Amino acid sequence: MTLKLDARGLSCPEPVIITKKVIEKDKVDMFTIIVDAHVAVENISRFVKSKGYNISISELEGEYSLEISK
C-alpha cells in the first residue's frame, strides 16, 4: 500500500517539510502527496528531483496529486 499524504490548505514551506520528513526520516521509496497550490507543486518537484526521486503530477479541479518514487 502506498503512503498517501494530504497537504491541502497548507502554505509553503509546510508541504515541502512534510515531503522532506518522509524521504529523510521515514525512508519511504514511494508515496503520494496531495496539495492545492501550484507553488507547492513547483517547490516539492524541485526538492524531490534534487534528492534523486521521480515525480508524476496530475491535476483535478485545482488539486494536485504528486506521485513520488525512487
N, C-alpha and C positions, 0 to 999 in steps of 0.2 A: 504494500500500500504506500502510495506517495504522500509525503508530508504536504499539507496544504495550509498556507498562512493567509490571514486576512489583514491587510494593512490599509483598508479603505478608511477614509476620514483622517488619516494621519498625514501630517505635513513633513516634508524633508527637514532633517535627515533621518527621521524615525524609521521609514521603510528600509533605508539603506542599513541602518544599525541592526534591524531585525535580520536582514539578509546576511550581514557580516557575522552575526552571532551563530546563525545556523551553519554557515560554512566553516568558521574557525573553531567554534566551541563544540557544536553538536556533530561536526564532521559528516554531514549528510551529503550524499553524492547526487541526489535528485529530489527536487521539491518544486512546488508551485506557490507563488505569492500573488495575491490579488491587490491591485491598487486602483485608485480613481483619479490620479493626477498624472498628466503626461511628464511633468518634470521628474516624478518618482521613477517612471519608466526609463527615462534617459539616465538618471543617476545610478539606478540599480544595474542597468545594462553595462554602463561604463565600469562599475565596480566588479561585477562578476566576470567580465571579459578580462580584466586585469589579473584575476585570480585563476585564469585558465578554464573557466566554465563556458558552456554554450547556453544560449538563451533563445527561446522561441516566444514570440509575443502575439497574443490575439486580443482583439478589442471588440467589445459588445456593449452597446448603449452607454458609452462613457466609462466603462470599467475595463481594466486591462488585466489579463491573465498572463503571467510570466512563468514559463516552464524553464527551470534551470537545471542543467545536468552537467556532470563531469565528462 
